[in-house]
C-alpha cells in the first residue's frame, strides 16, 4: 500500500534533514516521492515531528536473569498489574514488565527494535523463546563470551584463529546479533573465589589477563567483520576508581573498535570528601579523541528497579545494597553467570544522585552523538519507560537544573553538571535514539527515512514538555503499517510478531568438532542439543540475517 | 549410534539411544525412570477421550470440557507437566478463564518458589557443579531416586575443568533410608531432625557457639561443617518434595543461608532438585505474566502470592469449583479435589475425570522444548515416533477457541 505522511517536520539526521516535508512509503519501505494520485492514503501530520522509529541497542528484555528478576520483584508486579483488554494480553511489572507488556510499552513509546545485550549461550533457546513473546519489536541478542571455559582454553593455548572460528560458530549456534563481553575473565575468576581482578592480573586458572581476553575478542570481532564491535561491559563496574579502569581499557584496545556499554557505571572517580566522584569529564574527553570507541550511557533514574547482569563478581558485591533484601547469584554452565539484585535509586542519596549526574555529564560532554546511544541499561539504571524523562533532561537545561537543585548539595559541589549549557537538539535526540544505534549495529535500512529504509516511522505531537512529546507518539508505523494510531495501540499490534536479527560470519567447520569434544567432556551435552535448530527458529518469527561488513 | 534427548525427567540426558518402541529393553539405558517410562509407552495402546469414563470422540470431549469451563466460577488449572508450548497455552487459557494457576505438587507447599522470591540465593547450573565441586552435600535426598543418573551425569563425571576438585571430590548424604552407594559417605539423620542438622551446620560454619544438644554434640556434623568451611566449591543439594512438608521451608532457608555464609570467604552454591517439568511452566508464567505460580487471574490481572493462591489449599478450602489438570507426559493420576475434573493425561492412564483427554507425550510424540531442572538451559526433544494424539498445547488451544465462540 502506498501512503504519504504529509506536512510533518521531518527530523532525519542520517540525511541531514530537519525540515517540513512529506514521507512516502510503499508497502514496508520508504520510497522516493510519488504523485498524490498514486497514494492509497495521505495522512496529515502537519505540526508534528516525524522520525524513524526508536531503536534500543541495549535493553535486557529476555533471558533467564529477567525471569529471576521478575521473581524477586513480587511487590512491583503486585503493584502494577493489568488485565487482558481485547486482544491485548494481561501482564504486570514496572521495573521488568512481562513480555507482552514490554512490547506494548515500547510500541507506545515509538520504538520498534530492541536488543538483549547479554544472552548466555546456554540460555539462548530460553531467551529467544521469551523474546518471541514480546509483540511488535524486532529483536536480537548479543552472545556473552569471554568468561567461557571453551574460549579461554583456546586463548590460553594461543589459538587465536580457533578463537575467531569459535566466535563465528557461537553466533550461528545461538543466533546472535553481536558479541558481548562482561567483566573479561572476572566472572570465571569469581568461580575460583576471586572477588576482584585488574586489567593486567593473570586469571586464577588460565593465567589470562582481562586485557588479553578483551583484545582477543575485539580482534576476533574485527577480523570477522561483524557490523557491531565487541560490546564491552568492563571491569570494576560501580567501583570508585572505575573511571581509571575505563581509561586503561580504552588504551588497551589500541585503536581497535569497541562499544563500551553502560559507561556511567564505569565512570567513577575516587576524589572528593567521600571518596566517590565523577570521572565523566576525563572519560568524555578521551572518547572525544578516540574514534574507535562508541558507548551507551546506562543512565540512572530515581526509583525502584532491579539490577541484572552477567557480572557475578560485581553483583555479589552489590548484593549488600539489595532493596528489598533479596538477590540471586548464579554460576552458569562454564560460560558465565548471572546476578540479580533489586535496587532503589534515591534522589536524597549522595551516591545515587551523583550517579545520575555522571550519566548526564557523559551524555553532554561526549561531543559526537553518532557514537552514543541513549540507554538506561534497562532495567539496571531504570526501566526503559524512563526514556522520555531522560530525553527531557538532555534537551531542556532549565528542567535539568531544576532537578539538580533538588539533589543533595554535596552533589552540586562535586559535579559540573550545572555548568554544562548544552541542550540536545531534536536532531541529536534522533541520533542517539535511532540513527546512531542503527549505524552502530550495521542496520543500513533502519534509523532513517531515506528511500529504501524500512518504513518504521513515528509521529510525535510536539509540546513544551519534551517528556510528554516522546512518551506518547501520535502514530507509529512498523514496516508501513499502523501500530499506534492517534495515540492508541491498534488491535493488530497485540499479535504482531517482529523479526529476529542475527549476524553470520564464516568459520572453519573444524571448530564444531573441537567444541563437540569439549561439550561432551565437560558440559555433558551433545553439540546437536546445544545448537538452535532451524525448525526452532522458524517458530520464533522471521529471521533477518546480516552478513559481515568489510572484513579487515 | 543414533542418540536422542530423554524427555522423561528434568535432567534431560541427551546421550540415550534413540527410542525403539518395539524393543524397549534392548535400547533403554541404565535408568529406571526411563525404562519404566518406555515400558509404559509400549503398553499405552490406543487411548481415547472419555466423558464420565465412557469413550467419546475428541470433539464431543472438547465440547463437554468447554461447557464445564464456561460454567465454572472458580476454575483452577493444575500443571503437572508439559513443554513450553503447553505452558504458553496454559497461561493463555488461565487468563481467558480468570482462573487460578498452580503446579500439582502432590499437596505440598511451593517451598522452593517461596524461598526464591524471598531469600538471597547463590546457585549453579549442572555443568558448574559437574566441573567445580570439591564437596557435594546431598541434604535429605540421595538425588538418584528422583534423578537416577544424577551421579554419573553430574556429580561423578570422568573429567572436570577443575580437575583437582574432581580428584578430591567428596559426596556426602545426610538423611535416612538411603540405599548404599559406592564412594558416597552417609551421615544418618532422621527426617524430622533435618532442620536442626541444617541449623547446626550453619552455626558451626559461622563459628557460633552451640547450646548443648544431641545434634550439636555429633562429631560427624562438626567434621562436615569443617569440610564445608574449607571446601573451595561446595555444592549443597536438596529436593523440596523429599523434605518433610512442615520443615521443608525452614530447611531450605537454612541451607540457602549456609551457602550464602560460605560465599563470604570461598565459593559454594546451592542446587535445588526437581522431579518434573514444573519449572517449564514457572519460567513461562514469569515471563508472560511477570508473576510466578501459584497465581490467580480472578480479577483479570495476574496476581501472585504463594500462600494465598496455593492450589492445594484453595481446593481443600472448597474455593475451587472445577479443576483442569495438565499432565502431558506425566505417568500419574490427578489428585482428588472439588468439582468436576478435566484431565489432559498420559495415554497409558485412565484418570477418573468428567472429561479425560489423552495428549501426546512431549519429546516422544512431538518436538518439544523443555527446561532442564536448573532453569537456565532449555533443550529441544525431537519427536521419535508419530502419534495420532494431539499435543497438550493443541488441546488447550482448542478449548480456548470453543470458549471464544
Interface residues (C-beta under 8 A of the other chain):
Chain A: X62 X64 X66 X67 X68 X70 X71 X72 X74 X77 X78 X81 X82 X83 X84 X89 X90 X91 X92 X93 X96 X97 X98 X99 X100 X101 X120 X122 X123 X125 X126 X129 X130 X133 X149 X190 X191 X192 X193 X205 X316 X319 X322 X325 X326 X327 X328 X329 X330 X331 X332 X333 X334 X521 X522 X523 X524 X525 X526 X528 X529 X533 X535 X536
Chain B: X3 X5 X14 X15 X84 X88 X92 X95 X96 X113 X116 X117 X118 X119 X120 X121 X122 X123 X124 X125 X126 X127 X128 X130 X131 X132 X153 X154 X157 X159 X160 X161 X162 X232 X233 X263 X266 X267 X269 X283 X286 X287 X288 X289 X290 X291 X292 X297 X299 X300 X301 X302 X303 X304 X305 X367 X369 X371 X375 X376 X377 X378 X379 X380
